[in-house]
Amino acid sequence: MRLNTAVSVLILRLVLGVTFLVHGIMKFTMGLDAVAGMFAGMGLPGFLGYAVSVIELVGGTAMILGLGTRVVAFLFACVMVGAIVTVKWSVGFVGNEEVAGYEFDLALLAISVSLLLTGGGRWALDRFFDKEEHFS
């Protein structure tokens, strides 16, 4: 992997990981029962609130470390598709006065798909477990 590509992948991985980690911390801080209630209030199964919270917290940490990058990126992509389809689509790309649109979610989805395709890159812990990545 060329240096400029490796740096690009690292930047994407860190930004995505920190973003999801912070959102996960926020959900744990507000309380998982409150998050489940919020999901239920949107017409979604409450247990998804717990699942999304764990994916964001644990997945954000793993993404920063580059551990299980492709799996975590897939989970993040699923979360973003879910957010766009169930909550954000109805308010449009830029949203309204009450709810943000799906532009940010779409950017996170694009980063997730990119990392799903490329993997964690040169400075990811994944390299120690993937022979193909280790020698590239």
N, C-alpha and C positions, 0 to 999 in steps of 0.2 A: 504494500500500500504506500503510495507516494506521501511525502510529508504533508503537503497541503491538504490532501484528502484525509489523512489521519487527524490533522488538527481540526478540520471541518467536522468530522464524525465526533471527535471529543467535545467540541463546542455544543453540537446538537444533543449529545448524550447528557452533558452536564446541565444544560438549560432545561431539558425535558425532565430529568431526574429531580432537580431542585424544585421545579414548578409543581410536580406531583407530590413530592415530599412535603412541601409547605401546605398544600391543600389537604393532605392526609393528616398532618399535625393539627390543622384547624378543625378538622372533623373530630379527631380524638379529643381535642380541647373542649369543644362544644358538647361532647358526650355522644356516644354511639346510639343511645336510645333516641336522642333528639334528632340525629341524622336519619335514623330509621323512620321516625315520625315525619320528617320532612319529605322523605321519599314516598311514604304512604299518602301524604297530603297531595302529592303530585299524581296520585293514582298508580304508583308503582309498588311492587311488593316491598315491604319494609326491610326484609333481609338483604335486599340489594344495597341498602345503605351501609350495612356492616361490610359487605363484600367490597364495595367501592372504597370504603375507608381503608381497609387492609391493603387492597391493591395499591392505593396511592401512597400509603406510608411505607410499606415493605418494598413495593415496586420502585418507588422513588429512590430509596436507599440503594437497592440493587442496581438501578440504572446509573446512578452516580459512580458506583464501583465498577460498572461494566460486567455485572454478574447475571447471567441469564438474560442478556440484552434482548435477544429475539423473542423470547417468551414474554418478557415484561412488556416489550414494545407491542406485541400482539394484544396483551391484556389492556394496555393503555388505549390502543386503537378501538377495542370493543367498548371501553368506557366512553370514549369520545363519540363514537357512532351513537351509542345509547343516549348521551346527553343531547346531541344534535337532534336526533329523531324525536325523542320524547319531550324535551323541554324547549329547545331553542328554535327549532324549525318554524314554529308558528309565529315567532316574533321577527323572523327574517334575519338577514345577514348582519345588519347593524343594530337590531333590537329596537326598543322603544324607551320611554322615560323610566319604566319600571324594571325591565329585564334586559340584560346585555344580549346581543345577537350571537350568532354562531361563528363569527369570524375568528375569535380566539380558539375556540374548540376545533375549528377546521385546521388552523395552523398547528395545533398540538397533534391532531390526527395525521397531518402530512409528515411531521417530524417522526412520529411513531412508525408510520409505514416506511419511511426512509431507513430508520434504524432496524426495522424488521428485515428489510432487504439487504442491508450492508453488514449488520452485526455491530459489535461494540468497538471495533477498530483496534489500533495498535496498542493503546493504553487502557485496555479493558482486562479485567480478571478472566473473562471468557477465553482469552488466548491460552491460558494454562490448561484448559479443558478441551479445546478444539484444535486438533492437529493441523487442520487446513489453515485456520487463522494464525496459529503459532508461527508458521513458517512463511507467511506472506509479508 
